[in-house]
Amino acid sequence: MRVIPGLWRWRRNPLRRRTDTAETWAALLAAALIVIGAPAAGVAVGTGVHDRLAQWVHDQRQARHLVTATVVRRVPHPPIDPDPETSSARDAHHRVVATWRAPDGRVLTGPSISPRSVTPGDRFRLWTDARGRIVPRPMDLSTATSHAVLAGAGAAAATAALVEAARRLVVWRLMHRRYTRWDQAWERAGQDWGRTGTGR
């Protein structure tokens, strides 16, 4: 947007209309909001999301416990889906029945998934909650930061898009008003168009 040159060009031009000045100021305001407002919105959203996710990471680390499980037996794995579009990441894991000690001291046995090929008696690590139920591993801080950065970037882009959409709407309204006035001027001039001595 050529905002500043456009503003000075229309400053003393005798052909300048009020809609031209309004359009230039709308462009100037939109540029300022995009340059200043969009990054500010991105930082605010990103910081808020990061703080919430950091607290969530902390809460998860407090509530989840890494324990050692012992394989009791392997569970037959279902056939791997040959279609790479429908196969899941679980095809790379191994289903087992394992036993582990809950944080409260109880010994639990149940189905689990081992990240590697194991045999009965082998040990592997898994995450549980305070009652010993298997849960996903807690989110790490780097993942939370990545999510916060993406949220901030999305907020900045959405703010810039919203400002640009508002500017285009203002320009459309100004153009509509301009064309309406032209039509009215042509209607007034059309009655005397081409007649000698008109306006004297």
C-alpha positions in Angstrom: 0.0 0.0 0.0 1.4 3.4 -1.0 -0.1 5.1 1.9 2.1 8.2 2.6 2.7 9.2 -1.0 -1.0 8.8 -1.7 -1.8 11.0 1.3 0.5 13.8 0.1 -0.6 13.5 -3.5 -4.2 14.2 -2.5 -3.4 16.9 0.1 -3.7 20.0 -2.2 -5.1 18.5 -5.4 -8.2 20.4 -6.6 -9.7 17.2 -8.0 -9.5 15.5 -4.6 -12.8 14.2 -3.3 -13.7 13.5 0.3 -13.9 9.8 -0.5 -10.3 9.9 -1.8 -9.1 11.4 1.5 -11.1 8.8 3.4 -9.7 6.0 1.4 -6.1 7.2 2.0 -6.7 7.5 5.7 -8.3 4.0 5.8 -5.2 2.6 4.1 -2.9 4.5 6.5 -4.9 3.2 9.5 -4.9 -0.4 8.2 -1.2 -0.3 7.6 -0.5 0.9 11.1 -2.8 -1.8 12.6 -1.1 -4.5 10.5 2.4 -3.4 11.4 1.7 -2.7 15.1 -1.6 -4.4 16.0 -1.1 -7.8 14.4 2.3 -8.5 16.0 0.9 -7.3 19.4 -2.0 -9.6 19.1 0.3 -12.5 18.1 2.6 -11.8 21.1 -0.4 -11.5 23.5 -2.0 -14.8 22.3 1.3 -16.6 22.1 2.2 -15.6 25.6 -1.2 -16.5 27.0 -1.1 -19.9 25.3 2.4 -20.6 26.5 1.6 -19.7 30.1 -1.4 -22.1 30.0 0.5 -24.9 28.4 3.5 -24.5 30.7 1.1 -24.8 33.6 -0.4 -27.8 32.0 3.0 -29.4 31.5 3.8 -28.8 35.1 0.5 -30.3 36.2 1.0 -33.4 34.0 4.5 -33.9 35.3 3.2 -33.8 38.9 0.3 -36.2 38.2 2.1 -38.7 36.0 4.8 -41.1 37.0 7.3 -43.1 35.1 7.4 -46.7 36.2 9.1 -49.9 35.1 6.8 -52.6 33.7 7.7 -56.3 33.3 6.4 -58.3 30.3 4.2 -61.2 31.2 3.4 -62.3 27.7 3.2 -61.0 24.2 -0.2 -60.4 22.6 -0.5 -61.6 19.0 -0.2 -58.5 16.8 -3.0 -58.0 14.1 -1.8 -58.2 10.5 -0.1 -55.0 9.4 -2.3 -53.0 7.0 -0.5 -53.0 3.6 -2.1 -49.6 2.7 0.3 -46.9 4.0 -2.6 -44.4 4.0 -4.6 -46.3 6.5 -1.8 -48.0 8.6 -1.3 -46.5 12.0 1.7 -45.7 14.0 0.8 -48.5 16.4 1.9 -51.0 13.7 5.5 -50.2 14.8 4.7 -51.0 18.5 4.3 -54.4 20.3 1.3 -55.3 22.3 2.0 -57.1 25.6 0.5 -58.0 28.9 2.7 -56.5 31.6 2.8 -56.0 35.3 3.9 -52.8 37.1 3.8 -51.2 40.5 1.5 -48.2 40.9 2.8 -45.2 42.8 0.6 -46.2 45.8 2.4 -49.6 46.0 -0.2 -51.8 44.4 1.0 -54.3 41.7 -1.1 -54.1 38.6 -1.3 -56.3 35.5 -2.9 -55.4 32.2 -2.4 -54.8 28.5 0.2 -52.3 27.4 2.3 -51.3 24.4 6.0 -51.7 24.3 8.1 -49.4 22.0 10.4 -52.3 21.1 10.3 -56.0 20.6 10.2 -57.8 23.9 10.0 -61.3 25.4 8.5 -62.3 28.7 10.6 -61.1 31.6 11.9 -58.0 29.7 11.3 -54.6 31.2 10.3 -51.3 29.7 9.2 -47.9 31.0 5.6 -46.5 30.9 3.7 -43.6 32.3 0.9 -44.0 34.9 -1.3 -41.7 36.9 -1.5 -41.7 40.7 -3.8 -44.7 40.6 -1.5 -46.7 38.4 -3.5 -46.4 35.2 -1.5 -46.2 32.0 -1.5 -42.7 30.5 0.3 -40.9 27.7 3.6 -39.4 28.4 3.4 -35.8 29.6 3.9 -33.0 27.1 7.3 -31.5 27.2 8.0 -27.8 27.4 9.5 -27.6 23.8 6.2 -28.9 22.4 4.3 -26.4 24.4 6.5 -23.6 23.1 6.0 -24.8 19.6 2.2 -24.8 20.0 2.3 -21.3 21.6 4.4 -20.0 18.7 2.0 -21.4 16.2 -1.0 -19.9 18.1 0.7 -16.5 18.2 1.5 -16.6 14.4 -2.1 -17.7 13.7 -3.4 -14.8 15.8 -1.2 -12.3 14.1 -2.2 -13.6 10.6 -5.9 -13.6 11.6 -5.6 -10.0 12.9 -3.9 -8.8 9.7 -6.5 -10.5 7.6 -9.3 -9.0 9.6 -7.9 -5.5 9.3 -7.4 -5.9 5.5 -10.9 -7.2 5.2 -12.2 -4.2 7.1 -10.2 -1.9 4.8 -11.5 -3.5 1.7 -15.1 -3.1 3.0 -14.5 0.6 3.7 -13.0 1.1 0.2 -16.0 -0.8 -1.3 -18.4 1.5 0.6 -16.5 4.6 -0.5 -16.5 3.4 -4.1 -20.2 2.7 -4.0 -20.8 6.2 -2.6 -18.6 7.7 -5.3 -20.4 5.9 -8.1 -23.7 6.9 -6.7 -22.7 10.6 -6.7 -21.3 10.2 -10.3 -24.7 8.8 -11.4 -26.5 11.7 -9.7 -24.1 14.2 -11.4 -24.6 12.6 -14.8 -28.4 12.7 -14.3 -28.2 16.5 -13.6 -25.9 17.1 -16.5 -27.7 14.9 -19.0 -30.7 17.1 -19.2 -28.6 19.9 -20.8 -25.9 17.9 -22.4 -24.8 19.3 -25.7 -27.0 22.3 -25.7 -25.5 25.6 -26.7 -25.3 28.2 -24.0 -25.9 25.7 -21.2 -25.0 27.1 -17.8 -25.0 30.8 -18.9 
